[in-house]
Amino acid sequence: MSTVTEMRANPKDVFEQFGPNVFAEAYKRGMSVSAYLEQQDPSTTHDDGLDAFQRVVREAGVRTASLEGIGLPASTWDEFNDTPQKRALAVEWMARQWRAATTGRPYHTRDLFSSADLANTAGNPAAYATGARYNLVTAAIPVRELVAANTGINAGTYQAYYLTTPAAADTRQYRVAELAEIPMTTLAGGDHTIKLKKVGRGLERSYEAMRRQPIDKVAIWIQYLAAQAEADKLTAIIDVLVSGDGNSGTSATNYNLTALDTAASAGTLTLKGWLAFKMKFTNPMSLTHILVTEAVALQLALLNTGNANVPLVNVQAAAGFGSLTAINPQLRDAVAMGWTSSAPALKIVGFDRRLALERVYEIGGNIQEVERYASHQGEAIFLTETEAFCCFMPGANLTLNVNA
């Protein structure tokens, strides 16, 4: 009887051949290098507590984290820099630090199984130290908290598609009559394509400045750069939420405070105006997130109910008035608020995070930078992304002008 033997990549062989070719193959398959290596050498077949990339780093003899409990320091950057294979590994290691900062957690496939699998010994020197989970540098307003979908493409432009529904009068029926036409919802393309833009940041170094730096210290710098890049993206995100992505029907509908609350004074937010704005989101959309300046955030935090208009939803049943629990999520759920100088003055940018925004990115947009660094043609390390933000579902973004 013949025996079928499962073939998987050997970390030693992978390390010896590691270079830009691995990046190109991973990008061709629409995934990161870490994910590609995991396909070639699944962690489910190992019990060492490492993922596939970490096993290759271990073969390189590089320790990416200090283990202070046993007096084992991390490798210096010089050890991550002396061969083309290690330099290519350094690029993916940096990308993992970048992704850790943007996702809020380190990449580690063993997390899927048990926290007890985490390697934290000299025998597994490539593992993340346990404390690194709580010391990540992340953005105050992470992009991941704002987008409904992430779409990877292999092109520099993208045609957004939107769901369009007929007029309400044509669709409000409880059943479809016999032989009657069934109402249709159309998936329509945008008026024009959206161009992706390359963004990123480089870490320029001198040999003397970096060669003796511990790798885990370099990780903190990279995470800081990633957090700053996340903050820089807010301007593009807010522009799409307010003005749309250039396609018709994608800009936000604006409501003026004094129209929602005729007793309000322009510039001073009122409880009635705020509640009325939340109710403007139509089924099935609801207000889940807002982006505002610090001044508006303070107004929201200090909203005063006064002494004559205490909402009944806040009155306890024991007082004899009964209580109300809103069914509609517009009032029932808490709203996530982020304050940033990128937000327009005295305006609340409100949206349904589940439906409002799509992030589109080019897979493998940094392959040229990888080749240049791995081949010793450059000393600066560039971490770049080619991306754009666009409307995901028209109507999921509204604005409240507090100053009108």
C-alpha positions, 0 to 999 in steps of 0.5 A: 500500500502506498503512503502519502507524505505531506511535504512542507517547507523546511525553515532552514531551506526557506531562510537560505533562499529568502529574498525579494522572490518570496515577497513577489510570490506572496504578493502574487497570491494576494497575501503577506509574506507571513501568511504565505510562509504559514501556508508553506509550513502550517503552525498546526503541525508544530508545537514550538509556539512559533509561526512560520516566519518566526521559525525562519528568523530562528534559523537566522539566529536572530532574537527579536525580543529580550527575555529579561527574566533569564538575562537574554537580550535581543539581538542588535540590528547589526545581526539583522543586517549582515546578509541579503537573506537577513536584510529581506527578513528584516523588511517583513519583520518591520512590516509585522511591527507596522501591522501590529501597531495598526491592528492593535495586536502582534501577529501570532498564529498560535494565539488561535489555539492557546495562550499557553503556547506562547514561547518565552524561553531561550529555546524559542528566541524568536518569540514575542515577549509576553509584555509586548502585547501590552506595550504596543504603540497604537494610534489614538484613532485607529483606522481599523475602527473606522472602516467597514471593509478592507479590499486588496487589489492588484491595480492602481485604480478601483471602481467602487460599487454601491447598492441602489434601491428604488424609491420607497413608494415602489418598495413598501409592500408587505408581500409580492402580489401574484404575477407582480414584479418583484422589487429590485436592488441594483449593484451599480458602479461609480461614475468614475474610478478611484485612484490609489495613492502611495503613502508611507514613511522611511526610516533613514539610518546611519550604520553607527546609529543603528548597528548596536540598537536592540531589535526590540527597541527598533520595534517601538520606533516602527510602531510609533511611525505606524501610529503617526501614519494612521493619524495622517490618514484621518484627513483623507478619511474625513474628506471622504465622509464629508465630501464623498469619494468623487462619485455622485450621491456619496457626500454626507447630507448636512443638518444644521443645529438650529434647524433641528432645535429652533431654540438653539444658538449657533455654536452651542450644541444642545441635547435636543439637537444631538438627539435629533441628529442621531434620529436622522439615520434611517433604517437599517443605519444608525450612528455608531461613530463620530469624528469631531474637534476637541472643542466639540468633544467637550461640548458633547461630554458636558451636555446639560439636560437642564431642569425642565427637559430631563429625557424620560429614558433616563428616569428610573421606574421607581420614581413612578413615571415608568421607563423607556428603552429605545428599540431603534439603535439610533438612541439605544447604543453608545456612540464611539467618539474620536477627537482630532484636529483633522475634523472640521471646526464646529461640525460633527462627522457622523457615520455608521461604521458598519456601512460607511467607508471602504479602504482599498489597498494595492497588494505588494505595493512596496516590492521595489523598496524590498528589492532595493534594501535586500540587495544592499542598494539603500540604507533607508528602510521604506514602509509604504502603502498604496491605498484610497478610501471610498464610500461603501454604502451611500447614506451611512454618513451625515454631518451636523453643523453646530455653527448654523 
